[in-house]
Structures are given as C-alpha cells and as structure tokens.
Amino acid sequence: MAKALVANEANFQSLISTDKPVLIDFWAEWCGPCRMIGPVVEELATEMDGKAVIAKVDVDSNPNLSVQFGIRSIPALMVFKNGVVVEKMVGVQPKAELEKRIKAHI
C-alpha cells in the first residue's frame, strides 16, 4: 500500500520534475480541515500508485515552499506536471474532484 510521500525543501524540485501528475498537499498538524482531507490524500496515494505522485508538505517545517507558491490558506492542493502548476485548490475537496483533476493530466 503506497503512502503519500513527504515533500520538503530539499526534495521538492526533484518530486515535481516528472511527466506524471504530482498532487502536493500543503498542510499543518494543527489544521482541522487538513486532518479531514489527509485520509483522502493517503487513499489517492494507494489508488494512483504508478500513475501519479502524491506528496504532502508540512507548511510549518517548510516555510520557503509556502512563500514560493503563495500559500495563504491550508489545506492547499496543487497538481504539477513537468514541474509546472497545472491545478490549484484551496480547502477540503471531495475525493472525486481531486481524482478528476489528477486524471486530467495523466
């Protein structure tokens, strides 16, 4: 069972530099809505293993990434393709919506 990868300032660029879609969940431990969407992100990591990369960025531990991508509210979810942001969502999203946005770039 695949798990969402832990993205950080050291590995972020290598994670998003792929031709597979990459869903990044910008979250924090203290954020209630982040804890609500966390299990959905983990389910997607398992279900889309091999087709997409699913990763999480703890905004408290990686403030430079938050600044770089203009994260003002969390959870913030972004889909990258070839290192470029192709989708942005803020707030809790239904699993079907996340799946649809990822699959659009496979």
C-alpha positions as CSV (number, residue, x, y, z in Angstrom):
1,M,0.0,0.0,0.0
2,A,1.6,3.2,-1.1
3,K,1.7,6.2,1.2
4,A,1.8,9.9,0.3
5,L,5.5,11.0,0.1
6,V,6.9,13.6,2.5
7,A,7.9,16.6,0.4
8,N,10.3,19.2,1.8
9,E,12.5,22.0,0.6
10,A,15.4,19.5,-0.1
11,N,13.4,17.1,-2.4
12,F,10.6,19.2,-3.7
13,Q,12.1,20.1,-7.1
14,S,13.0,16.5,-7.9
15,L,9.5,15.3,-6.9
16,I,7.7,17.7,-9.2
17,S,10.1,17.3,-12.1
18,T,8.3,14.3,-13.7
19,D,5.9,13.8,-16.6
20,K,3.4,12.2,-14.2
21,P,1.0,14.4,-12.4
22,V,2.1,15.3,-8.9
23,L,-0.5,16.2,-6.2
24,I,1.0,18.2,-3.4
25,D,-1.0,18.7,-0.2
26,F,0.2,21.8,1.7
27,W,-0.9,21.1,5.3
28,A,-0.1,21.5,9.0
29,E,-0.7,19.3,12.0
30,W,-2.8,22.0,13.8
31,C,-5.2,22.5,10.9
32,G,-8.5,20.7,11.3
33,P,-9.5,20.8,7.6
34,C,-6.0,19.4,6.8
35,R,-6.7,16.5,9.1
36,M,-10.0,15.9,7.4
37,I,-8.5,15.7,3.9
38,G,-5.4,13.7,5.0
39,P,-7.0,10.3,4.7
40,V,-8.3,11.1,1.3
41,V,-4.8,12.1,0.1
42,E,-3.5,8.8,1.5
43,E,-6.2,6.8,-0.3
44,L,-5.2,8.5,-3.6
45,A,-1.6,7.7,-3.0
46,T,-2.6,4.0,-2.9
47,E,-5.1,4.1,-5.7
48,M,-3.0,6.1,-8.1
49,D,0.4,4.4,-7.3
50,G,2.3,4.3,-10.6
51,K,0.1,6.7,-12.4
52,A,0.6,9.9,-10.3
53,V,2.8,11.0,-7.4
54,I,1.1,12.1,-4.2
55,A,3.0,14.1,-1.6
56,K,2.5,16.3,1.4
57,V,4.3,19.4,2.5
58,D,4.2,20.5,6.2
59,V,4.0,24.3,5.8
60,D,5.4,24.8,9.3
61,S,8.5,22.9,8.6
62,N,8.9,24.2,5.0
63,P,8.1,28.0,5.1
64,N,10.1,28.8,2.0
65,L,7.9,26.5,-0.1
66,S,4.8,28.2,1.3
67,V,6.2,31.6,0.3
68,Q,7.3,30.3,-3.1
69,F,3.8,29.1,-4.0
70,G,1.8,31.8,-2.3
71,I,0.2,29.5,0.2
72,R,-2.1,31.7,2.4
73,S,-4.8,29.2,3.4
74,I,-4.5,25.5,4.0
75,P,-5.1,22.9,3.0
76,A,-3.9,24.0,-0.3
77,L,-3.6,21.4,-3.0
78,M,-1.7,21.8,-6.3
79,V,-1.2,19.5,-9.2
80,F,2.1,19.8,-11.0
81,K,3.1,18.4,-14.4
82,N,6.7,18.6,-15.6
83,G,7.5,21.0,-12.7
84,V,4.7,23.4,-13.6
85,V,1.5,24.1,-11.5
86,V,-1.5,23.0,-13.6
87,E,-4.2,22.9,-10.9
88,K,-4.8,24.8,-7.7
89,M,-7.4,24.1,-5.0
90,V,-7.9,25.6,-1.5
91,G,-9.8,23.9,1.3
92,V,-11.3,20.5,1.7
93,Q,-12.1,18.9,-1.6
94,P,-14.2,15.8,-2.4
95,K,-12.1,12.8,-3.4
96,A,-13.8,12.6,-6.8
97,E,-12.7,16.2,-7.5
98,L,-9.1,15.5,-6.6
99,E,-9.2,12.4,-8.8
100,K,-10.7,14.2,-11.7
101,R,-8.1,17.0,-11.6
102,I,-5.2,14.5,-11.3
103,K,-6.5,12.2,-14.1
104,A,-6.9,15.2,-16.4
105,H,-3.1,15.3,-16.6
106,I,-2.3,11.6,-16.9
